C-alpha cells in the first residue's frame, strides 16, 4: 500500500490496534499524529508513549496481556470511552516525539552542557565530565 493510502486509512480509522511489544513503536505515534486513538498492548514503550484512560487527556486504551480476550476487552473499553479520546489529544501527544522538537531540545541540552550551565540530566544517565572542553552546538542541523 502506498504512503498516501496508509495515511488516508489512519486518518479515517476510529482506532488503531497495536498488539506488538516494541522498544519504541512508531506506528502508534503515526496513528495519533492523524488524531486516531490507539488500542495497544502495554508492554514495551506503549505504556510510556500512549496516555491511557487514567490520563486526563487519553490518547488510547492499554491492555496488559497479548490475548484475544484482552484485546476484545480493550476494544469494549474503547467503545465505552470513545467520546473521551479526542483527536486533538492524540495529535498533541504525538507532537511530544516530533523530530524538530527532538533536535531543538538536544541542541539546547548540548549547548547548556558545553557552556557549563546547569543541566538536569536524566536520572539514569551519568552527570558527565565537567572538565570537557566548552563550545557550542548551534550549527547542528
MOSULQUI-V669956 format. One record per residue. N is the residue number from 1. OMEGA is omega in radians with two decimals (NA if undefined). Layout:
N,OMEGA
N,OMEGA
This chain:
1,-3.13
2,3.07
3,-3.13
4,3.12
5,3.07
6,-3.13
7,3.13
8,-3.14
9,3.12
10,-3.11
11,-3.09
12,-3.10
13,3.02
14,3.14
15,3.08
16,3.14
17,-3.10
18,-3.05
19,-3.10
20,2.99
21,-3.08
22,3.06
23,3.10
24,3.10
25,-3.12
26,-3.08
27,3.10
28,3.12
29,3.06
30,3.10
31,3.14
32,3.12
33,3.08
34,-3.14
35,-3.10
36,3.09
37,-3.07
38,2.98
39,-2.94
40,2.98
41,-3.05
42,3.06
43,-3.14
44,-3.04
45,-3.08
46,-3.14
47,3.13
48,-3.05
49,-3.12
50,3.06
51,-3.10
52,-3.07
53,3.10
54,-3.14
55,3.09
56,3.11
57,-3.06
58,3.08
59,3.13
60,3.12
61,-3.14
62,3.05
63,-2.96
64,-3.06
65,3.12
66,3.12
67,3.12
68,3.14
69,-3.14
70,3.12
71,3.12
72,3.10
73,3.13
74,3.09
75,3.10
76,3.11
77,3.06
78,-3.11
79,3.12
80,-3.05
81,-3.04
82,3.12
83,3.13
84,-3.06
85,-3.02
86,3.11
87,-3.12
88,3.08
89,3.10
90,-3.13
91,3.12
92,3.12
93,-3.13
94,-3.14
95,3.09
96,-3.06
97,-3.14
98,-3.10
99,3.13
100,3.11
101,3.13
102,-3.13
103,-3.12
104,-3.10
105,3.07
106,3.11
107,3.13
108,3.13
109,-3.12
110,3.12
111,3.14
112,-3.13
113,-3.11
114,-3.13
115,-3.14
116,3.11
117,3.11
118,3.14
119,3.08
120,3.14
121,3.05
122,-3.04
123,-3.13
124,-3.12
125,3.05
126,-3.09
127,-3.13
128,-3.08
129,-3.11
130,-3.13
131,3.14
132,3.13
133,3.14
134,3.13
135,3.11
136,-3.11
137,-3.00
138,3.13
139,-3.10
140,-3.13
141,NA
